[in-house]
């Protein structure tokens, strides 16, 4: 019954045109939504990359500072006396 009703409605030329334009609008809308979602995903990935780069930079600075640290108390005392600290 529904198929017969749909076939009767779709038989009218104006209805076929309306269905065609409706399908086109729906396709464009779905395409735009997928673009938006893709953009959001790209933004999240870029933010994650930026955060990782900052963390790596801080860790590199900490490692460099640890490499320059005095090895024992005597070296620490010498650096303090020399005013290098």
Secondary structure, DSSP 8 states (H G I E B T S, - for coil): -HHHHHHHHHTSHHHHHHHHHHHHHHHHHHHHHHHHHHHHHHHHHHHHHHHHHHHHHHHHHHHHHHHTS-SSHHHHHHHHHHT--
